[in-house]
């Protein structure tokens, strides 16, 4: 039995929920902002703020009010990988609405 490309794409999409998940799982809500949070520290140094310096770079952490808000989950995940490579800290990407009351 032969199948067409279209049928194969549909089979793969159905089996995996799309290429990497649904659109919202991959890119998040268009109006949602994201922050990079690390665990195991106090509230005053919990969120990613910026990378400063040049060789050696230094990652600055701060409170939620100073945290860099990323426009998409993908851009926040890129910084998450950089933090993992530079500092080795466990971080996670969370929507801003998770911390707002």
C-alpha positions as CSV (number, residue, x, y, z in Angstrom):
1,X,0.0,0.0,0.0
2,X,1.3,3.4,-0.9
3,X,0.5,6.6,0.9
4,X,0.9,10.2,-0.3
5,X,3.0,12.9,1.3
6,X,-0.2,14.6,2.6
7,X,-1.3,11.4,4.2
8,X,2.1,10.8,5.8
9,X,2.2,14.4,7.2
10,X,-1.3,13.9,8.7
11,X,-0.3,10.6,10.3
12,X,2.8,12.2,11.9
13,X,0.8,15.3,13.0
14,X,-1.8,13.1,14.7
15,X,0.8,10.9,16.3
16,X,2.9,13.7,17.8
17,X,0.4,16.5,18.3
18,X,2.0,18.5,15.5
19,X,5.6,19.2,14.9
20,X,6.8,19.7,18.5
21,X,3.3,20.2,19.9
22,X,0.6,22.6,19.3
23,X,1.3,26.2,18.2
24,X,0.6,27.6,21.7
25,X,2.8,24.9,23.3
26,X,5.7,25.9,21.0
27,X,5.3,29.7,20.9
28,X,2.9,30.6,23.7
29,X,0.1,33.0,23.7
30,X,0.8,36.1,21.5
31,X,0.1,38.4,24.4
32,X,1.9,36.5,27.1
33,X,5.4,37.4,28.3
34,X,7.9,35.0,29.8
35,X,10.7,35.1,32.4
36,X,13.6,32.8,33.3
37,X,13.5,31.7,36.9
38,X,16.1,29.8,38.9
39,X,15.3,27.8,42.0
40,X,17.1,27.4,45.3
41,X,17.8,31.1,45.9
42,X,16.1,34.0,47.6
43,X,13.5,36.2,46.0
44,X,16.0,39.0,45.4
45,X,18.1,37.0,43.1
46,X,15.6,34.6,41.5
47,X,15.0,35.9,38.0
48,X,17.3,36.6,35.0
49,X,17.9,40.3,34.4
50,X,20.8,40.6,31.9
51,X,24.2,39.4,30.8
52,X,26.9,42.0,31.5
53,X,30.6,42.3,30.7
54,X,32.6,40.9,27.9
55,X,34.9,38.0,28.4
56,X,34.1,37.0,31.0
57,X,30.4,37.6,30.8
58,X,28.5,37.7,34.0
59,X,24.8,36.8,34.5
60,X,22.8,39.3,36.6
61,X,19.9,38.0,38.6
62,X,17.3,40.1,40.5
63,X,13.8,40.3,41.8
64,X,10.7,39.8,39.7
65,X,10.3,43.6,39.1
66,X,13.7,43.8,37.4
67,X,13.3,40.5,35.5
68,X,13.7,40.6,31.7
69,X,10.3,39.8,30.1
70,X,10.7,37.9,26.9
71,X,8.1,38.2,24.1
72,X,8.0,34.5,23.3
73,X,8.8,31.2,25.0
74,X,11.4,30.3,22.4
75,X,13.4,33.5,23.1
76,X,13.3,32.7,26.8
77,X,14.4,29.2,26.2
78,X,17.5,30.4,24.2
79,X,18.6,32.4,27.3
80,X,17.9,29.4,29.5
81,X,20.3,27.3,27.4
82,X,23.0,30.1,27.7
83,X,22.6,30.2,31.5
84,X,23.0,26.5,31.7
85,X,26.2,26.6,29.7
86,X,27.7,29.6,31.6
87,X,26.5,29.1,35.2
88,X,25.2,25.5,35.3
89,X,22.2,26.6,37.3
90,X,18.8,24.9,36.8
91,X,16.4,27.4,35.4
92,X,12.9,27.2,34.0
93,X,10.8,29.4,31.7
94,X,7.5,30.6,33.2
95,X,4.8,32.9,32.0
96,X,4.7,36.3,33.7
97,X,1.1,35.7,34.7
98,X,2.3,32.8,36.9
99,X,3.9,35.3,39.3
100,X,1.4,38.1,39.1
101,X,-1.5,38.2,41.5
